[in-house]
Amino acid sequence: MYEFLLISALAMLALLSHLARKLRPIEYILRLSVLSIAIFESLLSIWLTQFPALSYLCITYGLAAISTFLILFKPCRQFMSWFITGIQTLITAEIIYPLIRKDIEAKKYFYHKRIFVPSSFPHLIALFTYITTSLYVLTSAELKKLYPSLISLIDPLKMDHLLSCGGVAFIILAFCGVGFYITRSYKQCFSRLRLEKPTKIQIGIGIILIFASFAYDAYWLMYTHSIGAQSSLAVRLSHYNSASFAVAGAFFPSVILALLFTSFTAVGEEILIRGALQPVFGILPSALLHALLHSQLNHAPLFILQVALWSIFMGFSRKYTNTTTAIIGHAGFNLLTVLLYLVNP
């Protein structure tokens, strides 16, 4: 439930950032709060220098302090806007248009394609949340442990996990992040998040995503096994499955809970990452955050890379279809994975 309360606080911050567009004093209060957090992080970083064993925390808080302080200045956000827009046009190959068409002015083209608005206060708060979350979550990653078990697993389940860990809490955060009932009506929120009724073609694409994701996960499993990273995989899976599917006190209630959890997780992550954040930060930064959010399970860099590459793939599906299609692919993959665990525990 702690995660749910933390995400709820971020959701309230997002709503206040939209309200600040109408009430100027709220903007000043939030800016002062962000500055205060930057000062606190810098002081904490300095204090941690006396503990050599915690050098990674010192660096993390130091980077968080510097980044948080810099984003308060518009020129820094303008640079960030051009930078992430450049990355977006590069990985989507949209950068070639102003190069091959002489009638297109590059500067106007990039301005039209920009995905982060430096003058938007909600975008400033979103950037603050992004930076803080990314740097803090790195502190739980085992960066020295390169080859952990890389198969997609979830913790032994509890009912309150449906409210946190990427479920309902992420959905609430996403809707608050786009200004639910402050700057947008519920219909406008659905439109902004690209939660649309899928066409038959999009449903077909979603089904393809399910099996493509499974093939990708199987490839990583075989690769990590070939390099000796999963020598005790069978033992770990057996222990995991027995713990996960016995936590509710009986097998079938545990199965139902597992299926619900995987569905809620997929819907929550896709609405937040692909629906709310990707239009602001682009495919690559959103995918990186999605991968880092998995490091709270103490996975290592290779696992983060695995999730990031898959998340980029899902980001493209969202860009050229909608968020609903990405949800079909993600939720279907999660459900298929759980069902396969049941057949082959």
NUFI-657946 format. One record per residue: x negated, y, z of N, C-alpha, C in turn; residue number from 1. Coordinates in pm, whole numbers, plus 50000, padded with zeros to 5 digits. Layout:
> X;Y;Z;X;Y;Z;X;Y;Z;NUM
...
***
This chain:
> 49918;49879;50000;50000;50000;50000;49914;50127;50000;1
> 49788;50112;50043;49697;50227;50043;49681;50284;49902;2
> 49667;50191;49802;49650;50236;49664;49773;50314;49617;3
> 49891;50266;49659;50014;50332;49619;50020;50475;49675;4
> 49980;50493;49799;49980;50626;49860;49880;50718;49792;5
> 49763;50663;49757;49661;50743;49690;49709;50788;49552;6
> 49769;50696;49477;49818;50731;49344;49936;50827;49354;7
> 50017;50813;49458;50127;50906;49479;50075;51048;49504;8
> 49964;51059;49576;49903;51190;49598;49855;51251;49467;9
> 49797;51167;49381;49753;51216;49249;49874;51258;49164;10
> 49984;51184;49178;50105;51219;49104;50159;51354;49149;11
> 50156;51379;49280;50200;51508;49332;50111;51620;49282;12
> 49980;51593;49275;49886;51692;49223;49917;51724;49077;13
> 49951;51621;49001;49984;51641;48860;50111;51726;48844;14
> 50212;51697;48926;50335;51776;48920;50309;51922;48957;15
> 50226;51943;49059;50194;52080;49100;50119;52155;48991;16
> 50036;52084;48915;49963;52150;48806;50059;52200;48698;17
> 50168;52127;48676;50269;52175;48580;50350;52290;48639;18
> 50379;52279;48768;50453;52385;48835;50371;52514;48839;19
> 50239;52500;48842;50150;52617;48846;50159;52700;48719;20
> 50208;52642;48612;50226;52718;48487;50338;52820;48501;21
> 50426;52797;48599;50536;52890;48623;50511;52977;48746;22
> 50440;52922;48843;50411;52994;48967;50259;53009;48982;23
> 50209;53127;48952;50066;53152;48951;49996;53125;49084;24
> 50057;53157;49198;49989;53129;49325;49953;52983;49345;25
> 50033;52892;49292;50003;52749;49304;49874;52717;49230;26
> 49855;52781;49115;49731;52758;49039;49610;52801;49121;27
> 49618;52916;49186;49506;52964;49268;49477;52867;49383;28
> 49583;52815;49444;49566;52722;49555;49498;52593;49506;29
> 49542;52544;49392;49484;52420;49339;49339;52440;49295;30
> 49310;52555;49236;49172;52584;49197;49082;52590;49320;31
> 49132;52652;49426;49056;52660;49550;49037;52521;49610;32
> 49138;52437;49598;49128;52300;49648;49021;52221;49572;33
> 49020;52236;49440;48919;52167;49358;48779;52215;49395;34
> 48764;52347;49412;48634;52402;49453;48594;52349;49590;35
> 48687;52338;49682;48658;52286;49816;48611;52141;49809;36
> 48673;52064;49721;48633;51924;49706;48492;51915;49649;37
> 48460;52005;49555;48325;52008;49498;48222;52040;49605;38
> 48253;52135;49692;48161;52172;49801;48145;52055;49898;39
> 48257;51991;49932;48251;51875;50023;48165;51764;49963;40
> 48183;51735;49834;48105;51630;49768;47957;51663;49766;41
> 47924;51790;49744;47783;51830;49743;47720;51815;49881;42
> 47793;51857;49984;47741;51843;50121;47725;51696;50159;43
> 47820;51614;50116;47812;51471;50146;47693;51408;50074;44
> 47669;51452;49951;47555;51402;49875;47424;51438;49943;45
> 47414;51562;49991;47293;51605;50062;47273;51525;50190;46
> 47380;51501;50263;47371;51426;50389;47326;51283;50363;47
> 47368;51224;50252;47336;51085;50221;47190;51067;50179;48
> 47120;51175;50150;46979;51164;50110;46892;51105;50220;49
> 46938;51111;50344;46859;51057;50455;46874;50906;50469;50
> 46956;50846;50383;46976;50700;50385;46934;50642;50251;51
> 46809;50598;50236;46760;50546;50108;46845;50430;50054;52
> 46900;50350;50142;46980;50235;50097;47111;50279;50030;53
> 47152;50403;50055;47277;50455;49997;47249;50556;49887;54
> 47137;50540;49819;47100;50636;49713;47203;50641;49601;55
> 47264;50525;49571;47364;50523;49464;47486;50607;49501;56
> 47522;50608;49629;47633;50693;49673;47595;50840;49667;57
> 47471;50869;49702;47421;51006;49696;47429;51059;49553;58
> 47386;50978;49457;47391;51018;49316;47534;51034;49268;59
> 47620;50940;49308;47760;50944;49265;47829;51071;49313;60
> 47816;51102;49442;47881;51221;49496;47818;51348;49440;61
> 47688;51343;49413;47622;51459;49354;47675;51488;49214;62
> 47687;51383;49133;47743;51400;48999;47887;51447;49004;63
> 47963;51393;49098;48102;51435;49113;48111;51582;49149;64
> 48023;51628;49239;48024;51768;49281;47990;51861;49165;65
> 47885;51827;49090;47844;51911;48977;47953;51916;48870;66
> 48006;51799;48836;48110;51793;48732;48235;51869;48774;67
> 48276;51850;48900;48397;51917;48950;48380;52068;48949;68
> 48262;52115;48985;48236;52259;48985;48236;52316;48844;69
> 48175;52246;48749;48162;52298;48613;48296;52309;48541;70
> 48386;52213;48565;48512;52215;48490;48602;52331;48530;71
> 48569;52402;48638;48647;52519;48677;48624;52635;48582;72
> 48518;52626;48501;48485;52734;48409;48530;52698;48267;73
> 48602;52789;48206;48661;52762;48074;48558;52728;47967;74
> 48442;52795;47960;48344;52756;47858;48302;52609;47867;75
> 48293;52558;47988;48260;52416;48005;48372;52327;47952;76
> 48495;52368;47976;48607;52289;47925;48617;52301;47774;77
> 48579;52415;47718;48578;52430;47572;48474;52336;47511;78
> 48358;52328;47574;48256;52234;47526;48309;52091;47535;79
> 48375;52058;47645;48430;51924;47663;48535;51894;47555;80
> 48615;51995;47521;48717;51977;47419;48655;51942;47284;81
> 48553;52019;47244;48486;51992;47118;48415;51857;47121;82
> 48358;51823;47235;48282;51699;47247;48371;51576;47232;83
> 48480;51570;47309;48566;51451;47302;48646;51448;47172;84
> 48675;51566;47114;48741;51568;46984;48646;51514;46877;85
> 48517;51548;46889;48418;51496;46796;48407;51345;46805;86
> 48407;51293;46928;48401;51148;46947;48525;51081;46888;87
> 48640;51142;46911;48765;51086;46860;48766;51080;46707;88
> 48727;51188;46643;48726;51190;46496;48619;51098;46440;89
> 48513;51074;46518;48406;50986;46472;48449;50841;46474;90
> 48507;50796;46586;48542;50653;46597;48667;50619;46514;91
> 48748;50719;46482;48865;50694;46397;48836;50722;46251;92
> 48712;50766;46221;48668;50797;46084;48738;50919;46026;93
> 48809;50994;46110;48875;51116;46061;48775;51227;46031;94
> 48651;51207;46077;48548;51308;46057;48507;51318;45910;95
> 48539;51216;45830;48495;51217;45691;48579;51312;45605;96
> 48700;51346;45650;48788;51429;45569;48728;51567;45539;97
> 48680;51642;45639;48620;51771;45607;48487;51759;45533;98
> 48429;51639;45532;48303;51619;45462;48322;51591;45314;99
> 48432;51522;45281;48454;51485;45140;48549;51581;45068;100
> 48624;51657;45147;48717;51753;45086;48667;51895;45110;101
> 48628;51959;45005;48570;52093;45015;48674;52200;45050;102
> 48803;52168;45031;48907;52266;45060;48945;52269;45208;103
> 48884;52182;45287;48913;52178;45431;48799;52243;45508;104
> 48831;52345;45586;48731;52410;45669;48713;52328;45796;105
> 48589;52290;45823;48560;52198;45933;48608;52251;46068;106
> 48582;52380;46095;48618;52436;46225;48769;52433;46246;107
> 48846;52473;46145;48991;52470;46156;49043;52327;46167;108
> 48977;52235;46097;49017;52095;46100;49000;52039;46241;109
> 48885;52063;46302;48860;52014;46437;48951;52081;46538;110
> 48981;52209;46517;49072;52278;46609;49211;52216;46601;111
> 49252;52180;46481;49383;52117;46463;49385;51977;46525;112
> 49270;51909;46526;49262;51772;46577;49230;51765;46726;113
> 49202;51878;46789;49156;51874;46928;49259;51806;47018;114
> 49209;51730;47115;49296;51651;47200;49292;51695;47345;115
> 49196;51779;47380;49190;51835;47515;49197;51986;47503;116
> 49296;52048;47568;49319;52192;47555;49252;52264;47673;117
> 49146;52341;47648;49072;52405;47758;49154;52503;47840;118
> 49254;52568;47777;49334;52668;47846;49450;52609;47925;119
> 49471;52477;47913;49582;52412;47981;49542;52377;48124;120
> 49615;52431;48223;49584;52399;48361;49613;52253;48396;121
> 49724;52194;48348;49744;52050;48371;49631;51965;48316;122
> 49574;52008;48202;49461;51934;48146;49338;51948;48235;123
> 49321;52064;48297;49209;52083;48391;49222;51985;48508;124
> 49342;51977;48565;49365;51886;48677;49349;51740;48632;125
> 49393;51710;48511;49375;51574;48458;49227;51542;48444;126
> 49148;51639;48399;49004;51618;48385;48938;51599;48521;127
> 48982;51677;48619;48932;51661;48756;48962;51521;48809;128
> 49083;51475;48788;49122;51341;48833;49041;51234;48762;129
> 49021;51254;48632;48945;51158;48552;48802;51146;48604;130
> 48735;51260;48621;48595;51261;48665;48582;51200;48804;131
> 48667;51244;48895;48660;51196;49033;48686;51047;49042;132
> 48790;51000;48972;48823;50858;48975;48711;50774;48914;133
> 48658;50818;48800;48554;50741;48731;48429;50726;48816;134
> 48384;50836;48875;48261;50832;48953;48279;50756;49083;135
> 48393;50773;49147;48416;50703;49274;48431;50553;49254;136
> 48499;50514;49147;48524;50371;49127;48394;50298;49092;137
> 48296;50371;49040;48167;50311;49010;48096;50263;49137;138
> 48128;50324;49249;48060;50287;49373;48095;50146;49417;139
> 48205;50090;49365;48244;49954;49403;48197;49850;49303;140
> 48138;49896;49191;48090;49802;49090;47953;49747;49130;141
> 47931;49619;49106;47803;49557;49137;47711;49577;49017;142
> 47650;49696;49009;47573;49731;48891;47446;49648;48875;143
> 47397;49588;48982;47277;49506;48973;47309;49362;48936;144
> 47438;49330;48938;47478;49193;48909;47538;49191;48769;145
> 47455;49155;48670;47495;49172;48531;47593;49067;48483;146
> 47583;48944;48535;47663;48837;48480;47753;48772;48584;147
> 47867;48836;48616;47962;48771;48706;48057;48685;48626;148
> 48157;48629;48693;48264;48561;48621;48342;48663;48543;149
> 48347;48646;48409;48405;48750;48325;48546;48719;48278;150
> 48603;48609;48322;48740;48581;48280;48836;48673;48354;151
> 48944;48712;48286;49037;48808;48345;49116;48744;48457;152
> 49088;48785;48579;49156;48730;48696;49221;48841;48775;153
> 49318;48806;48856;49381;48901;48947;49366;48849;49089;154
> 49379;48937;49186;49365;48897;49325;49480;48805;49366;155
> 49460;48725;49472;49576;48656;49530;49687;48755;49559;156
> 49809;48720;49523;49914;48819;49512;49994;48840;49640;157
> 50036;48964;49656;50129;49002;49761;50235;49091;49698;158
> 50351;49098;49763;50462;49171;49704;50430;49318;49684;159
> 50354;49380;49775;50327;49522;49761;50232;49552;49645;160
> 50172;49447;49586;50089;49468;49468;50172;49515;49349;161
> 50302;49486;49352;50388;49531;49244;50403;49682;49244;162
> 50380;49745;49359;50391;49891;49369;50259;49960;49341;163
> 50149;49886;49358;50018;49946;49335;49944;49864;49232;164
> 49813;49875;49233;49727;49794;49145;49770;49802;48999;165
> 49812;49919;48953;49845;49936;48812;49990;49913;48777;166
> 50078;49891;48874;50216;49865;48844;50302;49990;48846;167
> 50401;49990;48935;50495;50102;48943;50423;50234;48970;168
> 50318;50229;49051;50246;50352;49086;50188;50419;48964;169
> 50134;50341;48870;50078;50398;48748;50187;50460;48661;170
> 50304;50398;48661;50415;50453;48582;50458;50588;48639;171
> 50468;50594;48772;50502;50722;48838;50398;50828;48807;172
> 50270;50791;48815;50163;50886;48788;50168;50936;48644;173
> 50198;50847;48550;50205;50885;48409;50317;50987;48385;174
> 50435;50960;48441;50548;51052;48420;50523;51185;48490;175
> 50464;51181;48608;50432;51307;48676;50325;51383;48599;176
> 50232;51310;48538;50124;51373;48464;50170;51449;48341;177
> 50284;51410;48285;50336;51482;48168;50446;51582;48206;178
> 50459;51607;48338;50550;51713;48383;50695;51673;48392;179
> 50721;51556;48448;50857;51505;48457;50949;51603;48529;180
> 51052;51650;48458;51154;51742;48507;51100;51877;48555;181
> 50979;51910;48517;50925;52044;48543;50900;52116;48412;182
> 50822;52055;48325;50801;52113;48192;50863;52028;48082;183
> 50905;51904;48116;50968;51816;48018;51086;51744;48079;184
> 51190;51724;48001;51302;51641;48043;51261;51494;48032;185
> 51346;51404;48080;51309;51262;48076;51296;51213;47933;186
> 51380;51266;47842;51369;51227;47701;51239;51278;47640;187
> 51203;51400;47676;51077;51455;47626;50957;51379;47682;188
> 50969;51332;47807;50862;51252;47867;50845;51121;47792;189
> 50956;51056;47758;50948;50932;47682;50884;50957;47546;190
> 50919;51070;47485;50861;51105;47355;50712;51133;47367;191
> 50673;51209;47471;50531;51241;47491;50449;51114;47519;192
> 50505;51020;47592;50436;50896;47626;50446;50793;47513;193
> 50518;50826;47408;50539;50737;47293;50602;50604;47335;194
> 50697;50614;47427;50774;50497;47466;50898;50493;47377;195
> 50883;50429;47265;50985;50428;47162;51034;50286;47136;196
> 51154;50276;47083;51206;50145;47045;51123;50091;46931;197
> 51061;49973;46950;50973;49922;46844;51050;49871;46723;198
> 50992;49888;46608;51048;49831;46486;51007;49683;46478;199
> 51063;49613;46381;51027;49472;46365;50879;49457;46332;200
> 50827;49550;46253;50685;49546;46219;50600;49567;46343;201
> 50641;49661;46428;50565;49689;46550;50571;49572;46647;202
> 50684;49504;46654;50693;49384;46737;50597;49278;46684;203
> 50592;49266;46552;50498;49172;46491;50354;49208;46523;204
> 50323;49337;46518;50188;49383;46553;50157;49351;46699;205
> 50258;49370;46786;50240;49338;46927;50208;49191;46948;206
> 50277;49103;46873;50251;48959;46884;50110;48926;46835;207
> 50069;48992;46727;49932;48972;46678;49831;49015;46783;208
> 49861;49125;46852;49772;49174;46958;49757;49072;47070;209
> 49864;49000;47100;49859;48899;47206;49754;48794;47174;210
> 49764;48737;47054;49672;48629;47018;49533;48681;46986;211
> 49523;48804;46934;49391;48863;46912;49321;48887;47046;212
> 49395;48932;47146;49339;48954;47279;49293;48822;47341;213
> 49374;48718;47321;49337;48587;47376;49211;48534;47309;214
> 49202;48551;47177;49082;48506;47105;48960;48583;47151;215
> 48977;48714;47172;48866;48797;47220;48821;48754;47358;216
> 48914;48728;47447;48882;48684;47583;48812;48548;47580;217
> 48858;48459;47492;48797;48327;47480;48654;48339;47428;218
> 48631;48433;47335;48495;48454;47283;48401;48497;47395;219
> 48445;48592;47477;48360;48638;47588;48336;48526;47687;220
> 48436;48443;47708;48420;48330;47800;48312;48235;47749;221
> 48316;48205;47619;48217;48115;47562;48078;48179;47561;222
> 48074;48310;47533;47945;48379;47528;47879;48379;47665;223
> 47954;48416;47768;47896;48422;47901;47860;48282;47952;224
> 47936;48182;47907;47901;48045;47945;47770;48003;47879;225
> 47748;48049;47755;47627;48012;47682;47502;48072;47743;226
> 47517;48185;47813;47400;48248;47876;47390;48210;48023;227
> 47472;48114;48064;47461;48063;48201;47528;48149;48305;228
> 47618;48241;48262;47680;48331;48359;47798;48267;48431;229
> 47850;48155;48378;47970;48097;48436;47949;47950;48470;230
> 47833;47916;48524;47802;47777;48553;47899;47717;48652;231
> 47954;47799;48741;48048;47747;48840;48190;47794;48811;232
> 48220;47815;48683;48350;47869;48645;48465;47778;48689;233
> 48450;47648;48666;48558;47555;48701;48591;47562;48849;234
> 48487;47569;48932;48508;47576;49076;48578;47706;49114;235
> 48534;47818;49052;48594;47948;49085;48740;47952;49042;236
> 48770;47898;48923;48908;47899;48875;48997;47813;48964;237
> 48947;47698;49003;49025;47610;49088;49057;47678;49222;238
> 48956;47742;49280;48976;47813;49407;49072;47929;49390;239
> 49054;48003;49280;49141;48119;49255;49286;48077;49238;240
> 49309;47977;49154;49446;47935;49125;49516;47883;49250;241
> 49444;47804;49330;49507;47750;49451;49541;47861;49549;242
> 49458;47967;49553;49487;48079;49644;49601;48165;49592;243
> 49599;48193;49460;49698;48284;49403;49837;48225;49404;244
> 49850;48096;49368;49981;48037;49352;50033;47971;49479;245
> 49963;47993;49590;50012;47943;49718;50041;48056;49815;246
> 50017;48181;49771;50024;48292;49864;50167;48324;49905;247
> 50264;48292;49822;50403;48321;49856;50467;48208;49937;248
> 50388;48105;49968;50439;47998;50053;50492;47879;49976;249
> 50515;47894;49847;50563;47785;49763;50517;47811;49620;250
> 50509;47705;49541;50453;47717;49407;50538;47806;49317;251
> 50668;47777;49306;50751;47849;49210;50769;47997;49246;252
> 50791;48032;49375;50792;48176;49408;50661;48245;49374;253
> 50550;48173;49390;50420;48231;49357;50408;48252;49207;254
> 50460;48159;49129;50458;48173;48983;50538;48295;48939;255
> 50658;48308;48995;50743;48423;48962;50672;48554;48998;256
> 50609;48556;49115;50538;48676;49158;50422;48706;49065;257
> 50350;48602;49023;50237;48620;48932;50284;48675;48797;258
> 50394;48622;48746;50447;48669;48619;50494;48814;48629;259
> 50560;48848;48741;50604;48986;48761;50484;49080;48771;260
> 50383;49036;48845;50266;49121;48866;50196;49150;48734;261
> 50174;49046;48653;50104;49066;48527;50184;49156;48433;262
> 50317;49143;48437;50401;49228;48353;50395;49373;48400;263
> 50410;49394;48531;50407;49529;48586;50271;49594;48560;264
> 50164;49516;48574;50030;49569;48552;50013;49617;48409;265
> 50055;49535;48314;50041;49571;48173;50122;49696;48139;266
> 50246;49700;48185;50331;49816;48157;50272;49943;48221;267
> 50232;49932;48347;50177;50048;48416;50049;50099;48354;268
> 49956;50009;48323;49829;50050;48265;49847;50111;48128;269
> 49932;50053;48046;49951;50106;47911;50020;50242;47911;270
> 50121;50258;47996;50190;50387;48002;50095;50497;48050;271
> 50012;50464;48150;49919;50564;48202;49801;50589;48108;272
> 49731;50482;48072;49608;50495;47993;49639;50534;47849;273
> 49724;50457;47784;49751;50481;47643;49856;50590;47622;274
> 49959;50592;47709;50067;50688;47689;50032;50828;47736;275
> 49980;50839;47860;49957;50971;47919;49817;51025;47891;276
> 49714;50943;47909;49576;50993;47905;49515;50997;47765;277
> 49545;50899;47682;49481;50894;47551;49506;51018;47466;278
> 49626;51077;47464;49643;51200;47387;49564;51319;47441;279
> 49520;51310;47566;49444;51420;47628;49294;51399;47613;280
> 49247;51275;47632;49103;51247;47633;49055;51165;47514;281
> 49145;51109;47436;49104;51029;47322;49091;50882;47355;282
> 49064;50802;47252;49060;50657;47265;48944;50610;47353;283
> 48823;50658;47324;48704;50608;47395;48702;50645;47543;284
> 48719;50773;47582;48720;50805;47725;48830;50733;47802;285
> 48947;50719;47741;49056;50649;47807;49023;50502;47826;286
> 48960;50442;47725;48921;50302;47735;48815;50282;47843;287
> 48722;50376;47855;48619;50366;47958;48681;50373;48098;288
> 48778;50463;48115;48845;50472;48245;48921;50344;48274;289
> 48987;50290;48173;49060;50165;48190;48966;50055;48237;290
> 48846;50049;48178;48749;49947;48217;48698;49971;48358;291
> 48672;50097;48391;48619;50128;48524;48720;50098;48633;292
> 48848;50109;48601;48951;50079;48701;48948;49932;48742;293
> 48881;49848;48661;48868;49707;48697;48747;49681;48784;294
> 48661;49779;48802;48542;49757;48882;48572;49757;49031;295
> 48697;49791;49070;48732;49781;49211;48736;49636;49255;296
> 48735;49543;49159;48729;49400;49191;48586;49351;49202;297
> 48491;49448;49206;48348;49417;49220;48294;49336;49103;298
> 48340;49367;48982;48282;49306;48864;48163;49389;48819;299
> 48079;49331;48736;47954;49395;48695;47968;49462;48559;300
> 47862;49533;48514;47869;49610;48390;47915;49531;48268;301
> 47876;49403;48259;47915;49325;48143;48066;49306;48136;302
> 48130;49291;48253;48275;49280;48255;48340;49414;48216;303
> 48282;49524;48265;48333;49656;48230;48324;49678;48079;304
> 48213;49633;48019;48197;49643;47874;48303;49561;47802;305
> 48329;49442;47851;48430;49356;47790;48567;49424;47788;306
> 48608;49479;47902;48738;49545;47911;48741;49671;47826;307
> 48629;49745;47824;48624;49870;47748;48642;49845;47598;308
> 48573;49745;47545;48585;49714;47402;48726;49671;47367;309
> 48785;49587;47454;48923;49545;47431;49018;49664;47440;310
> 48992;49755;47534;49077;49871;47553;49070;49966;47433;311
> 48952;49976;47371;48940;50058;47249;49028;50000;47139;312
> 49027;49869;47128;49111;49800;47031;49259;49831;47055;313
> 49301;49826;47182;49439;49858;47216;49469;50005;47192;314
> 49368;50091;47210;49386;50234;47184;49417;50263;47039;315
> 49352;50191;46948;49381;50206;46806;49524;50163;46774;316
> 49567;50055;46839;49704;50008;46815;49805;50113;46859;317
> 49775;50182;46970;49865;50286;47018;49864;50405;46924;318
> 49746;50443;46874;49734;50560;46788;49816;50544;46659;319
> 49813;50425;46603;49878;50405;46473;50016;50340;46484;320
> 50059;50308;46607;50198;50263;46626;50259;50346;46738;321
> 50267;50289;46858;50315;50362;46975;50276;50287;47102;322
> 50309;50345;47216;50273;50282;47343;50349;50152;47364;323
> 50471;50146;47317;50552;50025;47334;50485;49905;47270;324
> 50427;49924;47153;50357;49815;47084;50238;49766;47166;325
> 50164;49861;47225;50050;49824;47310;50097;49748;47434;326
> 50213;49787;47488;50269;49716;47604;50303;49572;47568;327
> 50361;49551;47451;50395;49416;47407;50270;49329;47401;328
> 50163;49385;47341;50039;49310;47328;49974;49281;47462;329
> 49970;49380;47550;49904;49366;47680;49984;49273;47771;330
> 50114;49298;47783;50198;49216;47871;50205;49072;47820;331
> 50215;49056;47689;50220;48921;47632;50093;48844;47659;332
> 49979;48912;47648;49851;48848;47676;49841;48806;47822;333
> 49880;48896;47913;49877;48863;48056;49966;48744;48088;334
> 50088;48744;48032;50181;48634;48058;50127;48503;48003;335
> 50071;48508;47882;50015;48388;47822;49900;48333;47906;336
> 49818;48424;47959;49705;48381;48041;49754;48310;48168;337
> 49855;48368;48234;49910;48305;48355;49969;48168;48324;338
> 50042;48158;48214;50103;48031;48177;49997;47924;48148;339
> 49887;47966;48087;49780;47870;48060;49714;47824;48189;340
> 49705;47914;48288;49653;47874;48418;49742;47769;48483;341
> 49873;47782;48462;49967;47686;48521;49951;47549;48457;342
> 49930;47549;48324;49916;47423;48251;49782;47357;48283;343
> 49678;47443;48294;49543;47389;48317;49479;47462;48436;344
> 49519;47431;48557;49469;47504;48675;49321;47475;48702;345
***
